[in-house]
Amino acid sequence: MTFDWVEFLRVAEDLYGAAATEASARREALLRIAVSRAYYAAFSLARNRLRDIDGVKVPLRGNAHLVVAHRFEEGVGIERQDIGARLQRLRVDRNRCDYDDEVDDLADIAAQSLRRAVAVVDALARL
């Protein structure tokens, strides 16, 4: 059975919602994970679109994240370019949340990441 990457987005939304009632340390962890899962939902669906529908060979490792975002950014049409730009921003925020010891405005970043990921998922469905 093929995994439905939209489930990562649903988990991200659940984590974001749960963060509202948690103490600061746990709240921060939930928000960081929400950002990460939102990114991976959008990235994986975009990667699969390129690979399975557009026939683009996407590397399995290494620079796959850059390749996917760039292919969309360089694509024909504003919708594809917007997907690429949103993926780039999602990736920057995901990297901050996964690797930086301190992330300012984390709740705002998480909210924006969820909105961006939803926008990517919706845009991919329209292509």
Backbone as a printed PyTorch tensor [residue, N CA C, xyz], in Angstrom:
tensor([[[  0.8360,  -1.1790,   0.0000],
         [  0.0000,   0.0000,   0.0000],
         [  0.8860,   1.2480,   0.0000]],

        [[  0.6080,   2.1620,  -0.8840],
         [  1.3740,   3.3960,  -0.9960],
         [  0.9460,   4.3710,   0.1000]],

        [[  1.9340,   4.9820,   0.7310],
         [  1.6590,   5.9370,   1.8040],
         [  1.0610,   7.2110,   1.2310]],

        [[  0.0490,   7.7330,   1.8940],
         [ -0.5680,   8.9940,   1.5080],
         [  0.1200,  10.1090,   2.2860]],

        [[  0.9610,  10.8740,   1.6030],
         [  1.7660,  11.9120,   2.2480],
         [  0.9400,  13.0370,   2.8330]],

        [[ -0.3090,  13.1530,   2.4520],
         [ -1.1850,  14.1500,   3.0540],
         [ -1.3610,  13.8640,   4.5460]],

        [[ -1.2040,  12.6180,   4.9410],
         [ -1.3190,  12.2740,   6.3690],
         [ -0.2840,  13.0190,   7.2060]],

        [[  0.8950,  13.2720,   6.6520],
         [  1.8930,  14.0670,   7.3780],
         [  1.3580,  15.4730,   7.6500]],

        [[  0.6350,  16.0220,   6.6970],
         [  0.0590,  17.3500,   6.8920],
         [ -1.0140,  17.3030,   7.9800]],

        [[ -1.8140,  16.2740,   7.9750],
         [ -2.8380,  16.1280,   9.0250],
         [ -2.1980,  15.9870,  10.4030]],

        [[ -1.1170,  15.2360,  10.4820],
         [ -0.3900,  15.1070,  11.7460],
         [  0.1740,  16.4580,  12.1650]],

        [[  0.7240,  17.1940,  11.2170],
         [  1.2720,  18.5220,  11.5130],
         [  0.1830,  19.4330,  12.0750]],

        [[ -0.9930,  19.3820,  11.4830],
         [ -2.1040,  20.2020,  11.9770],
         [ -2.5130,  19.7770,  13.3860]],

        [[ -2.5250,  18.4760,  13.6440],
         [ -2.8510,  17.9780,  14.9830],
         [ -1.8120,  18.4360,  16.0070]],

        [[ -0.5440,  18.3540,  15.6350],
         [  0.5290,  18.7680,  16.5400],
         [  0.4390,  20.2650,  16.8400]],

        [[  0.1610,  21.0400,  15.8180],
         [  0.0200,  22.4860,  15.9980],
         [ -1.1310,  22.7870,  16.9550]],

        [[ -2.2250,  22.1020,  16.7780],
         [ -3.3670,  22.2960,  17.6620],
         [ -3.0700,  21.8740,  19.0880]],

        [[ -2.3610,  20.7610,  19.2430],
         [ -2.0120,  20.2710,  20.5780],
         [ -1.0400,  21.1990,  21.2890]],

        [[ -0.2250,  21.8890,  20.5380],
         [  0.7840,  22.7810,  21.1310],
         [  0.1500,  23.9140,  21.9330]],

        [[ -1.0710,  24.2840,  21.5920],
         [ -1.7340,  25.4050,  22.2640],
         [ -1.9760,  25.1410,  23.7480]],

        [[ -2.0520,  23.8830,  24.1350],
         [ -2.3750,  23.5530,  25.5260],
         [ -1.1860,  23.0210,  26.3090]],

        [[ -0.0180,  23.0530,  25.7270],
         [  1.1550,  22.4630,  26.3620],
         [  2.0530,  23.5020,  27.0190]],

        [[  2.8720,  23.0230,  27.9560],
         [  3.8960,  23.8590,  28.5890],
         [  4.9650,  24.2000,  27.5590]],

        [[  5.8040,  25.1650,  27.8660],
         [  6.7030,  25.7360,  26.8630],
         [  7.6570,  24.7400,  26.2060]],

        [[  8.3060,  23.8600,  26.9610],
         [  9.2750,  22.9450,  26.3420],
         [  8.5780,  21.9520,  25.4220]],

        [[  7.5020,  21.3640,  25.8810],
         [  6.7590,  20.4150,  25.0410],
         [  6.0930,  21.1530,  23.8800]],

        [[  5.5970,  22.3440,  24.1240],
         [  4.9760,  23.1510,  23.0810],
         [  5.9750,  23.4130,  21.9630]],

        [[  7.1850,  23.7630,  22.3280],
         [  8.2080,  24.0210,  21.3250],
         [  8.4880,  22.7690,  20.4990]],

        [[  8.5830,  21.6270,  21.1410],
         [  8.8310,  20.3780,  20.4150],
         [  7.6920,  20.0830,  19.4380]],

        [[  6.4540,  20.2470,  19.8930],
         [  5.3060,  19.9970,  19.0200],
         [  5.2990,  20.9370,  17.8130]],

        [[  5.6090,  22.2080,  18.0460],
         [  5.6430,  23.1660,  16.9410],
         [  6.7660,  22.8510,  15.9550]],

        [[  7.9290,  22.4910,  16.4730],
         [  9.0530,  22.1410,  15.5910],
         [  8.7110,  20.9260,  14.7240]],

        [[  8.1120,  19.9300,  15.3340],
         [  7.7420,  18.7240,  14.5850],
         [  6.6470,  19.0420,  13.5700]],

        [[  5.7220,  19.9190,  13.9280],
         [  4.6650,  20.3080,  12.9900],
         [  5.2660,  20.9530,  11.7380]],

        [[  6.2470,  21.8150,  11.9300],
         [  6.9150,  22.4590,  10.7890],
         [  7.5790,  21.4020,   9.9080]],

        [[  8.2580,  20.4670,  10.5320],
         [  8.9610,  19.4260,   9.7900],
         [  7.9960,  18.5430,   8.9920]],

        [[  6.9320,  18.0940,   9.6320],
         [  5.9750,  17.2150,   8.9460],
         [  5.2250,  17.9580,   7.8460]],

        [[  4.9210,  19.2290,   8.0630],
         [  4.2620,  20.0170,   7.0150],
         [  5.1600,  20.0860,   5.7810]],

        [[  6.4430,  20.3360,   6.0110],
         [  7.3790,  20.3860,   4.8880],
         [  7.4230,  19.0480,   4.1510]],

        [[  7.5650,  17.9660,   4.8910],
         [  7.7050,  16.6640,   4.2360],
         [  6.4360,  16.2410,   3.5020]],

        [[  5.2800,  16.6610,   3.9730],
         [  4.0500,  16.3870,   3.2250],
         [  4.1100,  17.0770,   1.8630]],

        [[  4.4370,  18.3640,   1.8750],
         [  4.4870,  19.1350,   0.6300],
         [  5.5990,  18.6390,  -0.2830]],

        [[  6.7880,  18.4410,   0.2800],
         [  7.9190,  17.9800,  -0.5260],
         [  7.6320,  16.6300,  -1.1740]],

        [[  7.1420,  15.6820,  -0.4010],
         [  6.9360,  14.3240,  -0.9170],
         [  5.8720,  14.2860,  -2.0010]],

        [[  4.8070,  15.0350,  -1.8190],
         [  3.7810,  15.0940,  -2.8640],
         [  4.3160,  15.7630,  -4.1320]],

        [[  5.1130,  16.8170,  -3.9670],
         [  5.7090,  17.4910,  -5.1290],
         [  6.7050,  16.5700,  -5.8260]],

        [[  7.5170,  15.8910,  -5.0560],
         [  8.4860,  14.9320,  -5.6280],
         [  7.7620,  13.8590,  -6.4190]],

        [[  6.7030,  13.3160,  -5.8340],
         [  5.9640,  12.2500,  -6.5080],
         [  5.2870,  12.7510,  -7.7770]],

        [[  4.8310,  13.9910,  -7.7560],
         [  4.2390,  14.5810,  -8.9610],
         [  5.2800,  14.6370, -10.0820]],

        [[  6.4570,  15.1460,  -9.7430],
         [  7.5180,  15.2280, -10.7530],
         [  7.8760,  13.8440, -11.2760]],

        [[  8.0640,  12.9130, -10.3810],
         [  8.5130,  11.5650, -10.7370],
         [  7.4470,  10.7820, -11.4860]],

        [[  6.2250,  10.7560, -10.9440],
         [  5.2030,   9.8440, -11.4440],
         [  4.3670,  10.4100, -12.5870]],

        [[  4.2140,  11.7020, -12.6400],
         [  3.3560,  12.3030, -13.6630],
         [  4.1680,  13.0580, -14.7050]],

        [[  5.1330,  13.8400, -14.2480],
         [  5.9240,  14.6400, -15.1770],
         [  7.1080,  13.8780, -15.7680]],

        [[  7.4140,  12.7030, -15.2200],
         [  8.5000,  11.8860, -15.7470],
         [  9.8910,  12.4150, -15.4580]],

        [[ 10.0380,  13.1690, -14.3840],
         [ 11.3360,  13.7350, -14.0110],
         [ 12.0540,  12.7570, -13.0910]],

        [[ 13.3120,  12.5220, -13.3870],
         [ 14.1220,  11.6590, -12.5250],
         [ 14.5890,  12.4950, -11.3280]],

        [[ 14.1330,  12.1140, -10.1500],
         [ 14.4730,  12.8280,  -8.9210],
         [ 15.4490,  11.9640,  -8.1330]],

        [[ 16.5790,  12.5220,  -7.7220],
         [ 17.5420,  11.7230,  -6.9480],
         [ 16.9040,  11.2080,  -5.6550]],

        [[ 17.3240,  10.0370,  -5.2420],
         [ 16.7920,   9.4560,  -4.0070],
         [ 17.3980,  10.1000,  -2.7690]],

        [[ 18.5890,  10.6130,  -2.9000],
         [ 19.2880,  11.2160,  -1.7710],
         [ 19.9740,  12.4950,  -2.2270]],

        [[ 20.7780,  13.0250,  -1.3430],
         [ 21.5840,  14.1960,  -1.7040],
         [ 20.7420,  15.4290,  -1.9330]],

        [[ 20.7350,  15.8930,  -3.1570],
         [ 20.1080,  17.1760,  -3.4480],
         [ 18.6620,  17.0580,  -3.9270]],

        [[ 17.9850,  16.0050,  -3.5620],
         [ 16.5970,  15.8160,  -3.9980],
         [ 15.7180,  17.0020,  -3.6170]],

        [[ 15.9180,  17.5390,  -2.4370],
         [ 15.0880,  18.6500,  -1.9720],
         [ 15.2760,  19.8880,  -2.8570]],

        [[ 16.5080,  20.1630,  -3.2130],
         [ 16.7740,  21.2980,  -4.1000],
         [ 16.2450,  21.0450,  -5.5060]],

        [[ 16.4410,  19.8350,  -5.9950],
         [ 15.9920,  19.4950,  -7.3460],
         [ 14.4880,  19.6840,  -7.4700]],

        [[ 13.7420,  19.1880,  -6.5120],
         [ 12.2800,  19.2950,  -6.5800],
         [ 11.8480,  20.7540,  -6.5790]],

        [[ 12.3500,  21.5260,  -5.6410],
         [ 11.9580,  22.9380,  -5.5700],
         [ 12.3540,  23.6830,  -6.8470]],

        [[ 13.5630,  23.4560,  -7.3300],
         [ 14.0340,  24.1590,  -8.5270],
         [ 13.2440,  23.7650,  -9.7720]],

        [[ 12.8840,  22.4980,  -9.8840],
         [ 12.1050,  22.0790, -11.0610],
         [ 10.7670,  22.8050, -11.1090]],

        [[ 10.1740,  22.9950,  -9.9490],
         [  8.9120,  23.7380,  -9.9180],
         [  9.1530,  25.2260, -10.1450]],

        [[ 10.1580,  25.7850,  -9.5090],
         [ 10.4420,  27.2210,  -9.6820],
         [ 10.7260,  27.5690, -11.1390]],

        [[ 11.3700,  26.6520, -11.8400],
         [ 11.7290,  26.8890, -13.2330],
         [ 10.6580,  26.4120, -14.2050]],

        [[  9.5600,  25.9060, -13.6790],
         [  8.4930,  25.3780, -14.5150],
         [  7.7040,  26.4620, -15.2260]],

        [[  6.9160,  26.0140, -16.1740],
         [  6.0700,  26.9170, -16.9370],
         [  4.7840,  27.1610, -16.1490]],

        [[  4.4610,  28.4160, -15.9560],
         [  3.2160,  28.7760, -15.2790],
         [  3.4560,  29.2470, -13.8580]],

        [[  2.6650,  30.2030, -13.4720],
         [  2.8010,  30.8170, -12.1550],
         [  2.5180,  29.8150, -11.0370]],

        [[  1.6090,  28.8860, -11.2710],
         [  1.2600,  27.9060, -10.2310],
         [  2.4670,  27.0350,  -9.8880]],

        [[  3.1700,  26.5470, -10.8910],
         [  4.3630,  25.7310, -10.6370],
         [  5.4500,  26.5530,  -9.9490]],

        [[  5.6390,  27.7630, -10.3990],
         [  6.6580,  28.6190,  -9.8030],
         [  6.3280,  28.9350,  -8.3450]],

        [[  5.0540,  29.1230,  -8.0630],
         [  4.6180,  29.3720,  -6.6930],
         [  4.8600,  28.1410,  -5.8140]],

        [[  4.6030,  26.9640,  -6.3450],
         [  4.8910,  25.7300,  -5.6000],
         [  6.3700,  25.6810,  -5.2440]],

        [[  7.2270,  25.9620,  -6.2080],
         [  8.6690,  25.9410,  -5.9630],
         [  9.0920,  26.9300,  -4.9010]],

        [[  8.5620,  28.1420,  -4.9610],
         [  8.9060,  29.1640,  -3.9670],
         [  8.4290,  28.7640,  -2.5770]],

        [[  7.2320,  28.2160,  -2.4950],
         [  6.7180,  27.7700,  -1.1950],
         [  7.5490,  26.6090,  -0.6490]],

        [[  7.9490,  25.6880,  -1.5050],
         [  8.7980,  24.5750,  -1.0520],
         [ 10.1270,  25.0870,  -0.5010]],

        [[ 10.6980,  26.0700,  -1.1730],
         [ 11.9710,  26.6400,  -0.7000],
         [ 11.7990,  27.2320,   0.7010]],

        [[ 10.7410,  28.0070,   0.9080],
         [ 10.5090,  28.6350,   2.2130],
         [ 10.2170,  27.5870,   3.2740]],

        [[  9.4220,  26.5930,   2.9180],
         [  9.1330,  25.5050,   3.8510],
         [ 10.4160,  24.7890,   4.2710]],

        [[ 11.3070,  24.5820,   3.3180],
         [ 12.5570,  23.8830,   3.6110],
         [ 13.4530,  24.7030,   4.5350]],

        [[ 13.5430,  25.9940,   4.2820],
         [ 14.3480,  26.8640,   5.1490],
         [ 13.8250,  26.7960,   6.5870]],

        [[ 12.5250,  26.9060,   6.7380],
         [ 11.9460,  26.8710,   8.0860],
         [ 12.0890,  25.4910,   8.7220]],

        [[ 11.9340,  24.4400,   7.9310],
         [ 12.1210,  23.0880,   8.4640],
         [ 13.5490,  22.8970,   8.9420]],

        [[ 14.5150,  23.3580,   8.1780],
         [ 15.9120,  23.2350,   8.5960],
         [ 16.1690,  23.9850,   9.8940]],

        [[ 15.6130,  25.1650,  10.0150],
         [ 15.7830,  25.9250,  11.2560],
         [ 15.2130,  25.1420,  12.4370]],

        [[ 14.0160,  24.6140,  12.2600],
         [ 13.3560,  23.9000,  13.3570],
         [ 14.0330,  22.5730,  13.6770]],

        [[ 14.6250,  21.9380,  12.6900],
         [ 15.2950,  20.6510,  12.9210],
         [ 16.7100,  20.7930,  13.4610]],

        [[ 17.3760,  21.9250,  13.2010],
         [ 18.7930,  22.0170,  13.5300],
         [ 19.1880,  23.1510,  14.4690]],

        [[ 18.4450,  24.2470,  14.4900],
         [ 18.8280,  25.3930,  15.3170],
         [ 18.3780,  25.2000,  16.7610]],

        [[ 19.2460,  25.5800,  17.6960],
         [ 18.8910,  25.4790,  19.1090],
         [ 17.8290,  26.4850,  19.5130]],

        [[ 17.8110,  27.6320,  18.8600],
         [ 16.8350,  28.6650,  19.1670],
         [ 16.1530,  29.1050,  17.8750]],

        [[ 14.8380,  29.1570,  17.9300],
         [ 14.0490,  29.6140,  16.7870],
         [ 13.0630,  30.6540,  17.3070]],

        [[ 13.2600,  31.8870,  16.8830],
         [ 12.3460,  32.9640,  17.2750],
         [ 11.0330,  32.8430,  16.5010]],

        [[  9.9650,  33.2890,  17.1310],
         [  8.6430,  33.3270,  16.4900],
         [  8.1930,  31.9480,  15.9950]],

        [[  8.4670,  30.9240,  16.7820],
         [  8.1790,  29.5520,  16.3600],
         [  6.7010,  29.3200,  16.0670]],

        [[  5.8240,  29.8590,  16.8790],
         [  4.3940,  29.6550,  16.6290],
         [  3.9830,  30.2650,  15.2930]],

        [[  4.5230,  31.4240,  14.9650],
         [  4.2250,  32.0460,  13.6730],
         [  4.7980,  31.2320,  12.5190]],

        [[  6.0010,  30.7380,  12.6960],
         [  6.6230,  29.9100,  11.6550],
         [  5.7890,  28.6550,  11.4200]],

        [[  5.3350,  28.0410,  12.4960],
         [  4.5200,  26.8290,  12.3670],
         [  3.2100,  27.1340,  11.6390]],

        [[  2.5530,  28.2180,  12.0070],
         [  1.2940,  28.5850,  11.3480],
         [  1.5220,  28.8590,   9.8610]],

        [[  2.5850,  29.5800,   9.5470],
         [  2.8970,  29.8770,   8.1460],
         [  3.2580,  28.6060,   7.3810]],

        [[  3.9830,  27.7090,   8.0180],
         [  4.3540,  26.4540,   7.3660],
         [  3.1270,  25.6210,   7.0320]],

        [[  2.1850,  25.5810,   7.9320],
         [  0.9510,  24.8420,   7.6540],
         [  0.2030,  25.4680,   6.4840]],

        [[  0.1010,  26.7930,   6.4710],
         [ -0.5760,  27.4610,   5.3540],
         [  0.1440,  27.2070,   4.0340]],

        [[  1.4590,  27.2880,   4.0540],
         [  2.2320,  27.0540,   2.8220],
         [  2.0730,  25.6140,   2.3380]],

        [[  2.1290,  24.6750,   3.2660],
         [  1.9990,  23.2680,   2.8800],
         [  0.6060,  22.9860,   2.3010]],

        [[ -0.4220,  23.5250,   2.9050],
         [ -1.7670,  23.3710,   2.3780],
         [ -1.8560,  23.9810,   0.9810]],

        [[ -1.2410,  25.1400,   0.7910],
         [ -1.2560,  25.7870,  -0.5180],
         [ -0.5450,  24.9230,  -1.5640]],

        [[  0.5620,  24.3020,  -1.1890],
         [  1.2860,  23.4240,  -2.1220],
         [  0.4300,  22.2170,  -2.4720]],

        [[ -0.1520,  21.5810,  -1.4750],
         [ -1.0010,  20.4040,  -1.7110],
         [ -2.1700,  20.7730,  -2.6280]],

        [[ -2.8150,  21.8830,  -2.3530],
         [ -3.9430,  22.3240,  -3.1860],
         [ -3.5010,  22.6330,  -4.6130]],

        [[ -2.3680,  23.3110,  -4.7560],
         [ -1.8600,  23.6640,  -6.0860],
         [ -1.4880,  22.4090,  -6.8810]],

        [[ -0.8730,  21.4500,  -6.2030],
         [ -0.5230,  20.2040,  -6.8890],
         [ -1.7730,  19.4850,  -7.3940]],

        [[ -2.8310,  19.5420,  -6.6260],
         [ -4.0770,  18.8930,  -7.0330],
         [ -4.6930,  19.5650,  -8.2590]],

        [[ -4.3940,  20.8510,  -8.4360],
         [ -4.9370,  21.5870,  -9.5810],
         [ -4.1250,  21.4070, -10.8630]],

        [[ -2.9040,  20.9250, -10.7490],
         [ -2.0520,  20.7850, -11.9520],
         [ -2.5690,  19.6940, -12.8720]]])
